[in-house]
Amino acid sequence: MVTTGGYYYLTNTQGTFISVTRSTTLGGLISGDTRTVWTDTDTDRNQNMWAPEMHLIDGIWYIFYSAGNGDIGNGQRSFVIQGCDANPYDCDYTFLAELTPAAGGQGGADLNDPWSIDGTYLTIGTARYHVVSAINPQGTQSIQIASLDTSAWSVGPWSVISSPTEPWEMADGVSGEPVAVNEGPNPLYNNGNTWLSFSASWCGTPAYALGLLQYDGTGDPLQASSWTKTGPVFSSNNGNYGTGHNVFFSSPDGTQVWNAYHATTNPAGSCGGDRYTMAQIVNFDASGNPDLGVPVQGGSPIGVPSGDGS
């Protein structure tokens, strides 16, 4: 979700294509204008298109996403397509790059596992980074970061900055065995501070929840020691379960930060098509730290973002 030029833009995918919906109001996205902006004939990357994100970089709109050859366990990779300088809806997109480090800088025990999903774009000062969920040397999905060169559209080696080590990051799966997951990173900026939200546990459980990694402001962002983890900071409540994989977006007038996230009414949780998108405001305390609150009950009035034309 992004706001620009008086419109909200929401991107989503149904596996084999990426679409963008636009509306002048947040509520209007339910029935807004929708356009398919990307399909692909390359069989190495035209299935399981997941987690598209729109980012404006140097005046051009790009969409970061993950896709693969149909082998979810081994074939998923991170990609970027290039749009235009107008808005995310009206652009014609072209394939730009696969954002996978060279062998020896990837995931897994031997650092040669290129599997990754949920890529996002992060800036700290003038430096640019690509953040993904990839496999750590211990074999679990972790948040990993790499330097991003937006001239060559290439990335450096991945560095693990968060692995699922706490109980809330390892909820039981349907088999009763722990499913340790960190995925879905997304940046949050406020008053000179930087956070990465992430989703922990498995989406197929009601324990799927958000955590935060806060950058310490001085250290090397490629080092785990430069980030502090807290969580869960947003979890199932008020009939919404599996409240994870979010994105932060600005109100139309730029004065507020809002949180858009997945949820389902299924008390067992779900990774499937019964999930929906919700949005609510993010508040900040006197120290500038974010308070995501709790998921609001469906149908409850919450007001609209500042500058919304509703």
C-alpha positions in Angstrom: 0.0 0.0 0.0 1.2 3.5 -0.9 -0.3 6.9 -1.2 0.6 9.4 -3.9 -1.1 12.1 -5.9 -4.4 11.9 -4.0 -4.8 8.1 -4.5 -4.3 5.0 -2.5 -2.6 2.1 -4.3 -2.8 -1.5 -3.1 -0.9 -4.2 -4.8 -1.7 -7.9 -4.5 -1.2 -11.2 -6.3 -3.1 -14.4 -7.0 -0.1 -16.5 -7.8 0.5 -15.9 -11.5 0.0 -12.2 -11.8 0.5 -8.9 -9.9 -2.3 -6.4 -9.8 -2.7 -2.8 -8.5 -5.9 -1.3 -7.2 -6.4 2.4 -6.8 -9.0 4.6 -5.0 -9.2 8.2 -3.7 -10.4 6.8 -0.4 -9.1 3.9 1.8 -12.5 2.2 2.0 -12.9 2.6 -1.8 -10.2 0.1 -2.4 -12.7 -2.7 -1.9 -14.3 -1.8 -5.2 -11.5 0.4 -6.7 -10.1 0.3 -10.2 -7.9 -2.8 -10.6 -5.3 -3.5 -13.3 -3.0 -6.5 -13.9 0.4 -4.9 -14.1 2.7 -8.0 -14.4 2.6 -11.5 -15.8 5.6 -13.5 -16.9 6.3 -16.2 -19.5 9.6 -17.3 -18.0 8.8 -20.7 -16.3 11.6 -20.1 -13.8 9.7 -17.2 -12.2 6.0 -17.2 -13.3 4.5 -19.2 -10.5 3.8 -18.5 -6.8 4.2 -14.8 -7.2 4.1 -13.5 -3.6 4.5 -10.3 -1.6 4.6 -7.5 -4.2 5.7 -4.2 -2.8 5.7 -0.8 -4.6 8.6 1.5 -4.0 9.5 4.9 -5.5 13.2 5.1 -6.0 14.9 8.1 -7.7 11.5 9.1 -9.1 10.7 5.8 -10.7 8.2 3.2 -9.4 9.4 -0.3 -8.9 7.7 -3.5 -7.6 9.7 -6.0 -5.6 8.3 -9.5 -5.4 9.1 -13.2 -5.0 8.3 -16.0 -7.5 9.5 -19.3 -8.7 9.2 -22.4 -10.9 6.5 -24.0 -8.8 8.8 -25.7 -6.3 8.0 -23.6 -3.2 10.6 -25.3 -1.1 13.5 -24.7 -3.4 12.5 -22.5 -6.4 11.4 -19.2 -4.8 13.6 -16.2 -5.6 13.4 -12.4 -5.2 12.9 -10.1 -8.2 12.3 -6.5 -9.1 10.4 -5.0 -12.1 10.7 -1.4 -13.3 7.8 0.9 -13.9 7.6 4.6 -14.7 7.6 8.1 -13.0 3.8 8.5 -13.1 2.2 6.2 -10.5 2.1 2.5 -9.7 -1.2 1.9 -11.5 -0.5 3.5 -14.9 3.1 2.1 -15.4 4.0 -0.5 -17.9 6.5 -2.7 -16.1 9.5 -4.5 -17.5 11.6 -7.2 -15.8 14.7 -5.7 -14.3 16.7 -8.2 -12.1 16.8 -11.2 -9.8 18.1 -9.9 -6.5 20.1 -12.9 -5.3 23.7 -12.7 -4.0 26.6 -14.5 -5.6 27.3 -18.1 -4.4 29.0 -18.0 -1.1 26.9 -15.1 0.1 23.5 -16.8 0.1 21.6 -18.8 2.6 21.9 -22.3 4.2 24.7 -24.1 5.9 27.0 -23.7 2.9 25.9 -20.2 2.0 24.8 -21.4 -1.4 21.1 -21.6 -1.0 19.4 -18.9 -3.2 15.9 -19.4 -1.8 14.3 -16.1 -0.6 10.9 -14.5 -0.3 9.3 -11.2 0.8 11.9 -8.8 -0.4 11.6 -5.1 0.7 13.5 -1.9 0.2 15.2 -0.2 3.1 17.2 3.1 3.3 19.4 4.2 6.2 21.0 7.6 5.5 22.2 7.4 1.9 22.7 3.7 1.9 20.2 1.3 0.3 19.4 -2.3 1.3 17.4 -5.2 0.2 15.9 -7.2 3.1 14.4 -10.7 2.6 13.4 -13.9 4.4 16.0 -16.5 3.6 17.4 -19.7 5.1 20.0 -19.2 7.8 22.9 -21.6 8.5 20.8 -23.5 11.0 18.1 -24.2 8.3 15.3 -21.8 9.4 13.7 -18.9 7.7 15.3 -15.7 9.0 15.4 -12.0 8.2 18.5 -11.3 6.1 19.8 -8.0 4.7 22.1 -7.1 1.8 23.5 -3.9 0.4 21.6 -2.9 -2.8 23.2 -1.2 -5.8 20.4 0.5 -7.7 22.7 1.3 -10.6 23.6 -2.3 -11.4 20.5 -3.7 -9.6 22.6 -6.2 -7.7 22.9 -7.2 -4.1 25.8 -8.0 -1.8 26.0 -11.1 0.5 23.1 -11.7 2.8 23.6 -11.1 6.6 21.3 -12.6 9.2 19.8 -9.9 11.5 17.0 -11.9 13.1 16.3 -15.6 13.5 13.3 -17.3 15.2 14.7 -18.0 18.7 11.9 -17.0 21.0 8.7 -19.0 21.8 6.4 -16.6 20.0 8.4 -17.0 16.9 8.0 -20.8 16.8 4.3 -21.5 17.2 3.2 -25.1 16.8 2.2 -26.1 13.3 -0.7 -28.4 12.4 1.5 -31.4 13.1 2.1 -30.2 16.7 5.8 -29.5 15.9 7.3 -26.0 16.2 7.4 -24.0 13.0 10.2 -21.4 13.4 9.7 -18.6 10.9 10.8 -14.9 10.4 9.5 -13.4 7.2 7.7 -10.4 5.7 10.1 -7.5 6.6 8.9 -4.0 6.0 10.5 -0.6 7.0 9.1 1.9 9.4 10.6 5.4 9.7 9.7 8.0 12.3 11.6 11.0 13.8 15.0 9.8 12.6 14.5 6.3 13.8 14.3 3.1 11.7 12.5 -0.2 12.4 11.9 -3.3 10.4 8.6 -5.1 11.1 8.6 -8.8 10.5 6.2 -11.8 10.9 7.0 -14.7 13.1 5.6 -18.2 13.5 3.6 -19.8 10.7 0.7 -18.1 8.8 -1.3 -21.3 9.2 -1.6 -20.7 13.0 -3.4 -18.0 15.0 0.0 -17.3 16.5 1.3 -15.6 13.3 2.2 -12.1 14.7 4.4 -9.1 14.1 7.7 -8.2 15.8 10.0 -5.2 15.4 13.7 -4.8 14.8 15.0 -1.4 15.8 18.2 -0.1 14.2 20.5 1.4 16.9 21.3 4.4 14.7 25.1 4.1 14.6 26.1 0.5 13.9 26.5 -1.3 10.6 23.0 -2.3 9.4 24.5 -5.5 8.0 25.3 -6.7 11.6 22.7 -8.3 13.9 24.2 -6.4 16.8 22.9 -3.1 15.3 19.3 -4.3 15.7 17.1 -4.9 18.8 14.2 -7.3 18.6 10.9 -6.8 20.4 7.7 -8.8 20.1 5.1 -9.8 19.6 3.9 -6.2 19.0 0.7 -7.0 17.1 -1.1 -10.3 17.3 -4.5 -12.0 17.0 -7.4 -10.1 18.6 -11.1 -9.2 18.2 -11.9 -12.0 15.8 -8.9 -11.4 13.6 -6.4 -14.3 13.5 -2.9 -14.6 12.1 -2.4 -10.8 11.9 0.9 -10.8 10.0 2.8 -9.8 6.9 2.2 -6.1 7.0 3.2 -2.9 5.3 3.4 0.7 6.6 2.0 3.5 4.6 1.4 7.3 5.0 -1.9 9.0 5.2 -2.7 11.1 2.1 -1.4 14.3 3.8 1.7 12.6 5.1 1.0 13.3 8.8 0.1 9.8 9.9 1.5 6.3 9.6 -0.9 3.4 9.0 -0.5 -0.3 9.2 -2.0 -2.6 6.6 -1.9 -6.3 7.4 -3.2 -9.8 6.6 -5.8 -11.5 8.9 -8.4 -14.2 8.8 -11.6 -15.0 10.7 -10.5 -18.7 10.9 -9.5 -19.3 14.6 -7.0 -21.9 13.4 -5.2 -19.4 11.3 -4.7 -19.6 7.5 -2.2 -19.1 4.7 -5.0 -19.2 2.1 -7.5 -17.2 0.2 -9.7 -16.7 3.2 -7.3 -14.0 4.4 -8.2 -10.3 4.0 -6.5 -6.9 4.3 -7.1 -4.6 7.2 -5.6 -1.2 8.0 -5.4 1.0 11.1 -3.4 3.9 12.4 0.0 3.5 14.1 0.5 5.8 17.2 3.9 6.9 18.6 4.6 7.5 22.3 6.5 10.4 23.8 9.8 8.8 23.0 8.9 8.3 19.4 8.4 4.5 19.6 5.6 2.9 17.6 2.5 1.5 19.2 0.6 -0.7 16.8 -2.3 -1.3 19.2 -4.5 -4.4 18.6 -6.4 -5.5 15.5 -9.8 -3.8 15.5 -13.0 -5.8 15.3 -14.4 -6.1 11.8 -17.0 -3.4 11.1 -15.9 -1.2 14.0 -15.6 2.5 13.0 -12.0 3.7 13.2 -12.0 7.0 11.3 -10.1 7.6 8.1 -6.5 8.6 7.4 -5.8 12.3 7.6 -6.4 13.9 4.2 -8.7 11.0 3.1 -11.5 12.3 0.8 -14.2 10.2 2.5 
